[in-house]
């Protein structure tokens, strides 16, 4: 027990149950009631010291101590690989994790200092020994040590201090003083002069922002009033992003592997391009400003990525893999997106490999403007047995696409049958791990050449297993069936979402023969009063993302989610996933639970809406909320949200879905909505598309009231510990290691994965720290 500055009382850790329920405005009262002076929170202010300034729900910005920590199981699958296949997976996994450090630079200014601090300390002594040493030294209590470890586990699990699913910041539960004591006393680095110097440097850079919760720092976003991002310098606003988008389009340059730096005087912009080679392109005038390209962003990390991919080439199974890797090496060396596209063309032709992978700047969810890709790389074993059902879905895809609610003219002329596999993740280097993926994201390749779908089996197993606790907002009479079937229903949803959702639909560009033929047909929209559907069409060189901007991701996720629930009504789809007992005219349990999952997800999605900025922080949850609004609008008792009093005496709600109306009222409502989503996407009708989607995305007063209940009963998202692959170069063999399912296991996985010190990463941070400080 520590002596406090003003008398002796309860340590900070014992106050957490009360503090997490408190707002900033009531924090002073909590401290007063318990005898702990607000001033005692460490060398620098904990957010508790902001008491009285404004009401902030601290539960949004902390990681609960009961957060589940689960491991991805992959040892059995890895051990079935040949030595060449293991080496191939190892080197691609190594490249993926080397690149994952880029996520730190894409997330927040403090992510690199926090990472550097943790690696130094956890690389010096195992976490359990650190906790014992720190508590023995008296610098922190056992509870505070556990809080420090939970924060570290969440940081590693999100590859930064912002939630990868939701984009809100999270800060430690324990005070700065106890955190420093845990790290310094626990690791023992204070006994080494060089390490002590590094510790103090890292701590000084990390601590203020690690605990900071200014309004701008609370969530990712672009601009002083919206949030923080490091895809842009801190002085950028949306107007700067819009101008940069137009400039890049004028040059025919993709934004995927770029970031935007704006000069202090606002006259010059530098488009930084990720590559290991450094070079500059002379500036050019555009829109009254000066733009220049600077290649070499993340250069030392890009060099490591390219080096490991080159080492994978001798272990490749075929020419497609070798050509793919060579193109990736070129792309990451030169900063060339065209080379990455060529590599992706080889990748989609590599059907049914034993080891599947993809790597690069892929998903644009976290860029506030919706264009720049977050780093993502993975290596995984193919589960051939489970993949058989997905191949059945692929084989039936052309027939199933005919069941979509849109006219044939809005579907691709030819469906390029993709490879669709179930994978056991060996390494996934990014800020988060999805359940399924449909890639590549290049429109021209997807439309004309093909794509691949993957379902991440061990992620589904770890993330969506049934728990013991009742499922929030689900009625008592649905609980047992919901728990029993939610995993199977979600597997079906993911499969259809990825293959027939993201894999469907056609885009029309101006001045092309296909568009001219479409216009000649005089197609009209019967739903909107026989209005001619004659454009505006995509501009030459424009993409879905560049045209629909930041709405593109949630809009597309909504289209795919609608496709999943719409087609889950079809017996042919149920048969593919082994539910052959479906009877025509009857609602199958899997279909019912799939729709109920979606309705509940739409309600829970309110957690990811920020009333202060009136913005959604997560594309999938925005999409699911929109679907809930559509189903509520359908009326006829299809969906009800009933207010109730929980057995704990507090307010709660239950969602009720009329099982007997899903196939009629529900299907009609989703079909009509999905048809509009596809028509507006096909025609590049950003005005109507965004107006419709934006309208359903609004959160009126009744939904804000529901949000309060959702926030009061929100549950922590699981943290996933990934295995670690290693290689004995002398013996030419590879091994895999799994870790205990606890915060200590997450910390141990990163201590094994990365060295304790990375001077090159620190240099990258220092070079841009001032420009990113917001």
N, C-alpha and C positions, 0 to 999 in steps of 0.2 A: 504494500500500500504506500503510495507516494504522499509526501507532505506537500500541501498546497500553499500557494502564496498567502492565503488568508485563512488560517486555521486548517483543520483536517476534516475531510469529508469524503464523499463517494468519488471514486475516480471517474473520468469521462466515460469509460467503457460501460459502466453500470447505468449510465443515463440513456444509452442508445434507444431502448424501447420507447422511452418517453420522448426523446428528441426526434425520432423518426416519425412520430405521430404529430409532432408540433410543426407549426409554421414559423418562419422567421419572427413574426410579430409576437409569438407567444414564447419564444426561446428564452427570453430574459426571465419570464415567470418560472419556467422549468428550472433554470439555474438557481433562482431565488428559493424555490421550494426545497431543493435538494442540498442547498448550502454550498454549491460549487460556484465560485466567482466566474463570471463570463471571461474575465481577463486570463484565467488559467486555461488556455487551450494551446499553449505552445509559443514558440519563438515568433511565429507569424499568426495572424488571425485565422481562426477556424470560422466558417460561415455563421456559426452561432453568434459571433460578435456583431453580425449585421442586424441583430434583433431590433425590432421596432421600425426598421426602414421600409420593409414591404413584406407582404405575405408570400412565402415561397414554400411549396410542398417539398420538404427535404427528401421524402421517400422517392421522389422522381430521380433525384441526383445522388443516390447512394445504392450500394449493392447489398441486399438483405443477407444476413448471416445464414439463412436457411436456403440460399440459392443452391439448387442441385448441381453437382459436378459429376459428369459422367464421361466414360471413356469410349472411344471408337475402337471396336474390336477388329483386328485385321491380321493377327498372327497366323492363323490357320490358312487364310487365303494367300498370304505372302510366302509361306513355306511350300506351297504347291507350285511356285514358279521355278523355272530353271535358273541357273546362275546368271546367264546372260539377261534374262528377263528381270531378275532382281537388280542387276547392275543398271539396266536401262531405267528401272523405276527409281533407283537410288539417285542417279545423277539428275533426272528430271525433278525429283522431289527436292534435291539440294538446290537446284536453280529456283524452284518455286519458293522455298523458304528464304533464300538470299534476296529474292525480289520482294518478299513480304515486308522487309524493312522499309520499302518504298511507301507502304501503307502508313507508316509512322509519319513520314514527311507529307502525306496526303491528308492527314487527319487534323492535327493540332500542333501549334508551335512547341508545346511542352512534351509531346509524345516521345521524342528522341531523348531528351534528358531523363524522363522517368524510366524509359527502357534501359538506358545506359546505367542508371543508378541501380536498377533491379538486377541487371546482368552482373554487374560488379559484385554485388552482395551475395546473390544466390549462387553465383559461380564460385564463391569462396568457401561456402559451407552449406550443407543440406538444410532445408527449411525447418525441419523438426529440431535440429541442433541449434539453429539460429534462435528459435523461439525459447528453447531452454536456456541458452546463454543470455539472451536479453532479459528474461524475467529474473534470472539469478543475479544479474547486475543491478536490478532494481529500476531500470529505466522505463519499463513498461510492465503491465500486468499480463497474465495469461490471456485474458479476454482481449486486450489490446493487440497482442501478438496475433491472435486469430483474426482480428479485424484487418490487420495489415496484410496477412496472407490472403484473405478473401479479396481485398482490393487488388493485390498483385495478380491473383488468378484471373480476375475479371479483366484486368488490363491486358494480360497476355491473351486471354480468350477473344478479345476484341481488337487486338493489335493496335491499341491506343486507348485513350481515356474517354472515348465517346462510344456509346453502344452501337454496334454494327447494325443492329435491328432496332431502329428508332432514332438514332443520331442525337441522343441527349448525352450531356456530360455526366460522369459519375465521379464522386470524390470519396476519399477514405472516410470511414466511420470514426476512426481514432484520430486524436489530435496530432498536429505537426510534430510536437515534442515527442510523443510516444512513437510516432512513425520513425523519426530520426534515431531514437534510442534503439528501436527494434532492428533497424538496418545496420547501424554503426556498431552497437554493442554485440548484436547477434552474429554478425558476419565476421567480426574480428579484423576487419580491414584497417581499423585504427592503429593496429600494431605495425603496419607497414607504411613507411613514409610516402612512398609513391602512390599506393592505393588510397591512403588517407587524403592525399592531395586531389586525386581523381574524385573521391567521394564528395569532398567539400565543393568542388567545381560542379559536379552533377546536381548535388542537393540545392545549391544556390540557384541554379537554372530551373530546377524542377519544382521546388516547393511552392512558390507563390501561385503559380498557375495550376498546380496539382490541386490546390485547395480553393482556387478562385471561382466565384460564381456570379460574376457581373452579368447583367441581362444578356449581353452579346455572347458571352462564353457558355451559356447554358445549352445551346443547341447549335448544330451545324447549319449554316445558311450563308447567303451572300449579302453583305452590306451591313452598315452600322446598326440598323434597326432589325435585321433579320437573324443574324447569327455569325458564326465563325467558319471559315474554310481556308485551307491552304492550297487549294487549286488556284486561288487568286491571292494577290497580296492584300493586306488589310485595308488598303485605301481604295479598293475596287467596289463598285456598286453594280447593279444589274445593267445600267446603261453601258458600262464598260464591257461587260460580258456580251451584250447584244452587238456592240460595235466589233468586238473581236470575232464573233461568229460570222458576221458579214465579211470581215477581212479574210478569214480563213476560207470561206466559200469562194470568194473572188480569186483566191490563189489555188483552189482545188486541193486544199490541205485538210486532212482529217484532224480533229481536235483530240482524238483518243489518247495519245501519248504526250499531251502538252499540259502546261500550266501557264497562267498569264501574270506577268509582273508589270506593274504600272509605276512610272517614275514619280518622285515626290512632287514635281511641278505639274503632273498630269498631262504632259505633252507627248511622252513617249511610252510605248508599250513594247515589252519583250516577250515573245512567245518562246518559252523554254521547252525544248523537245528532248524527251528521254533517249539517251544513247550513250554508249561508252566512248565514242569518238567525239571530240570537241571541235566545233567550227561555228562560224557566224555567217549570216547572210546580210548583205548591205541593207540598210533601212529603206522602207518605201512609204510614201505618203498615202494615207487613206482616211477619209472622213474627217479631215482637218487635223489628224494626228500623225505620228510617225510610228511605224511598226517595224520590228526587226525579229529575225529568228536566231535563237541561240541554241545550238545542239550541245549535248553534254549534261543535261539534267540527270541527276542521280548517277553520274558516270561510273564511279567505282562499283556501285551495286550492279549496274547494267553489265559491266565487264565480268563480274563473277557469274552472273546469269549465263552470259554467252559462253564462258569457259566451261561451265558444267554441262550445258547442252551439247557443246562440241565433244565432251567426253562420253556422252551418251550415244553418239553416232555409231561407234564400233559395235555396240550392243543392240542396235536396231534390228528388228525382225525382217524388214523388207525395204524395198526402194522408196516406197511412200514415206515411211518413217524417216529414212535418211534424208530425203529431199526436204521434208517438213522441217527437220531440225536445222538443216543448213540455211533454209530461208529465215527461220527464227533467229539464228545467230546473226545473219545479215541485218535483220530488222533491229535487233537490240544493239548491234554495233553502230549502225548508221542512223538509227532513228527513223527507219523507213516503214511506213504502214503498208505500202504496196508489197513489200517483201513478206510482211506478216500475213497479208491476204493470200499470197502465193503459198505460204506454208499451210494456211487454213484449207486451201484447195486440196493439197496433198493429204491433209488430215481427214477430210470428209471421205476420201477414197480408201482410207485405211480401215477396212471393215473387219469387225470382230477381232481386234487384237487382244492378246493376253493381258497387256498393260495398256490402259487408256490414259490419255493426258490432254491437257490444253494449257496454254500459258500466254500471258501478255497483259495488256491493259484492256480489260474486257467489259465489265458492267459499269454503267454510268449513273447508278442510283445516287451516289454520294456527291457528285458534282451538282451544285445548286442549279446550274444551267442545263444539266441533263446531257452533256456531250462528252465529257472527259472520262476516260475509263480508270477505274481503280485497279491496282495490280492484283492479279489472280493467277495462280498456277497450281496444278494438281497432278498427282500420279495415283493411279488406282488399279486394283485387280478387277478383272471382269468376272462377275458371278454368272457363269454360263447357264446354270439351271434356271435361275430367276429371270435371266435375260430372254428365255424362250417365250414367256408370255408377252414381253414387249415386242418381240419380233412378230408375234401373231397380230398385235395391234398395228404394226407397220404394214403387214400383209393386207390387212383389212382397211387401211387408211383411206384409200381412194373411194371405197364404197361409203365409209362413215362420213367423209367430208360432204357427200351429197345430202346428208341429213342436216347440215348446217342451215340456218334460217335465211342466208343470203342467196341471191341469184348466182347462177353459174358464172356470169360475167365478172363477178368479184373474186373468183377463185383462180388460182394459178392454172395455166393451160395444161401443165403437166406436173404432177406431184412427184418430186424426186425422192424416192424412198430412202430414208436415212438409216444409218446404223442406230439402234436404240438398245442400250445395254444397262444392266444393273451393276453398279460398281461398289467395291469395298475400298474406301479411301485409305491410302497409305500416307499421303501428305497433301494438305490443302493450304497453301500459303496465301492468306488474305485476311481481311478483317473478320470474316465469318464464313461459315460453311453452309451452303444451301442444301435443300433436299433433292433438287433436280435442276437440270440445266438444258437449255436449247441454244446451241451455238453453231457457227460463229454469228456475230451480230452484224456482219456486213450485209446490207440489203441486197446488193447486186449478186452476191454469192448465194444467199438464201433463196432469192427469187428464181434464179436461173440455173444454179448448179447443185444446190442441196445444203444439207446441214446434218448435225448429229444431235441425238437426245441421250442424256444419261440420267439415271435415277441412282442416287447415292444410298445404297441399301443399308450400310451400317450407320449412316446418319439418321435415316428413318427409324431404325431400330432403337438407337440411343435416345432420339428426341421425342418419339411419339408412342412410347410404351405406356400402357395403362398404369396409373398410380393408385394409391390406396385412398387418397382424399376424394371427397365429392368434387365433381367438375363444376366450377362456378357458372351460374346463370343457366344451367340445364335443369329442367324439371325432374322431380324425384322419379317419375315413371319412365323417364328416358335415360336415367343414369347408367343402369347396368348395360343396356344395349350400346350406349354411347361409348363407354369404356371398352367394351368387348370389340367393337368394330371400327373405332376411330383410326387405328393403324391401317387396316385393310382399305377403308374408305379413302384415306389420304393417299395411299399408294395408287389407287385408281385415279384420283383427282390429279396427282402429279403426272402420271403417265399421259392422260388426255390433255391436260394443261400444256405440257411441253410439246408433245407431238402434233396434236390436232388444233391446239390453241395457237401457240407461237409459230407452229409450222404451217399455218394456213393463211389464206388471203393473198391478194394481188395488189400491187402498187402501179398506178398509172403516172407516167411522166409526160410532160409537154413535148410536143413535136416528135412523137414517135409513131410508128406505123400501128402499134397496138392501140394507142390512145385514139388515133384517127378512126380506126375500125370501131372502137367503142362508141365514139361520138356519133358515128354514122347510124348506129342502132337506135338513137334517140331514146335511150333508157330514161324512165321517169320513176319518181318516188311516189308510189301510191299512198303511202302513209301520210305524206305531207301535202296532200291536195294536188297530186299529179305534177309536182314540181320537177322540171327537167334536171337530171343529174349530169351536168355537163362541165364539171370541174370543181375547183380551179386547177387541179393536177399539180404534181411535183415539178419544181423547176429543174432544169438540167443540172445534174450533179448534186441535187438536194437529196437528203435521206429522211427517213422517218424521224430520227432524233433531231436533226437540224431544223426540220419543218415544224414539228410539234413542241420542240423545246423541253422545258422542265415538266410539262404534262405528259410527255411521251411514255415515260416509264410506268407511272400508275395507270394510264389509259391502256397500255398494252397488257399489263398484268390483269387488268379488269377484263379485257377481251378474252384472255386465256382462261381466267377463272370462270367466266360465264360459259365458255366452251366446255369446261370440265363438268359443271353441274348439268348443263343442257344435255350433253351426250351420255351422262351417267344414267339417264332414263332409258337408254337403248339396250335391249337384251343382248345385242351383238357385242357391245362393250363389256357388259357384265360377264358374258361367256369368256371373253379373252382373259379376264382376271380370275377365272376359276369359279365364278358364281353361276354355275350352269343350272341352278335350281330356280332361276327367274321364270316367272309365269306371266305370259302376256296379259295385260290388263290389271296386274297387281303390282303394288309398290314394293320393291325388294328392300330388305333391311339396309343393305349397303347404300342404295340410292337415298333412302330416307336419312341415314346418318351423314352421308356426304352433304346433303342440303342443310341439315341441322348444323354440321360443322361450319358451313359457310355463313349461316345466319348468326351463329354465336361469334364467329370471327369478326363479322361486321360490327357487332356490338363492342367486343373487346378492342377492336381497332381504334375506338375513341381515345384509348390511352396514348395513341401516337399522333394526336392532334394537339397543337399548341394554341389555346385561345388567344394568348397575348399577341401572337403574330398572325393568327388565323391561317396557319400553315400546317400541312401534313408532313410528317417527318419520315414516313416509311411508305414506299410505293405499294407493296402488297396489301398493307392494312388500309390504305386509302381506297384501293380497289375493292376490298371486301366490304368496307363501309358503304360504298356506292351501291353495291349489289343489295345490301340490306335495305337501303333507301328505295331501290326499285321494287323490291318485294313487298315492302310496307305500302308503297304507293299502289300496288296491284289490288289491295283491299280484299274484300270477300272473306275476311278471316283467315287468309293464308298465313300471315305472320302476326303474332301479338307479342308485345313486351309488357309483362305484368309486374307491377310494383308489389313488393312483399316485405314483410319483416322477417329477417333471418332469425335463427334460433339463438344467435348471440345478442338479439335485441336491436340490431342495427338494420338500416335499410338495405335491401337487395332487390334484384329483378330476376325474372325468369323469361326465357324465350320459348315461345310455343309455336310450333310449325304444324299446320294442318296437313297431316299425311295424305288425306284423301283429295287434297287440292293441288298437290305438287305437279301432277301430270297434266293438269288442266290450267288452272290459274297461274301457277308458277311457271310452267313451260311457256305459256303464251307471253307472260311479262318478260322473261329473260330472252326469249326468242326475238321479240320486237326490239328490245334494247340492244342485243348482240348484233342484230342486223344493222342498226344505225351505227354502232361502233365500227363495224367493218366497212360500211359504205363511206363514212367520213374518212377512214384511214386509207381506203383504196384511192379515193379521189384527192387526197391531200387537202381536204376541206378543214383546215385548222380552225377557222372561225366557228363553224357549226359544231365541230367535234369538241373543241375545248369549252364552248359555251354549254353544251349538254353535260359533259363530264364534270365541268366546274360547278354547274348547278347542283348536281347530285352530291358533290363533295362538300357543299356548304353544311355547316353544323348549326342549326337553329336552336332556339332556347330550349325546346323539349329534349333535344339531343345533348345539349350542354348539361342539362339536369341529369341525364343518364350517365354522362361522362363522370360526374362526381361519384356515382355509385361504382362505376368501373374502376376509377382511380383508388377508391377506398378498398377495393377487393382485388386489386391486380396481384398477379403472382410472378415471381422471378423467372426469368428465362434461363434454361439450362446452359451451363458452360461445358464445352466439349474439349476433352483432352485428346490430342492426337498422338498416335504412336510415333516413334523416332527410328528412322533407318540409319544404319551405320555401315561402313565398309572397311575391311582390312585389305589394304592395297597389296601387301606382301603375299597374302594368301589368295587374293582374288575372290574373296567371299563377302557377302553382305548379310546383315542380321537386322532384326527388328525388335524393338523394346516397347512394351506397354507400361503404363504407370498407374499408381493407385488412384481411385476415383475420389479425390479430395483436393482442396486447394494446394496442398503440399505436392500432389502428383502433377498438377498443372505447372507449378514452379519448376519441379524437377525436369519436366519435359523440355522446358526452354533452356535450362542450364545445360542439358545434354545437346540441345540443338544448335546453340550459338556460343561463341567464345565470350569470356567475361568482359573483354574490352574490344571495341571496334572504333579505332581512331578515325578511319575514313568516314564512318557514319556521323561521328561527332563534327568533323569538318564540314560535312554537308549541312548540318544543323546551324553551325555558327555563320555560315555564309549567307543564310537567308533569315536568320532569327529576327533581325530588326525589321525587315520588310513584312513579316508575318505577324508581328506583335499587335494585337487588337484588344 
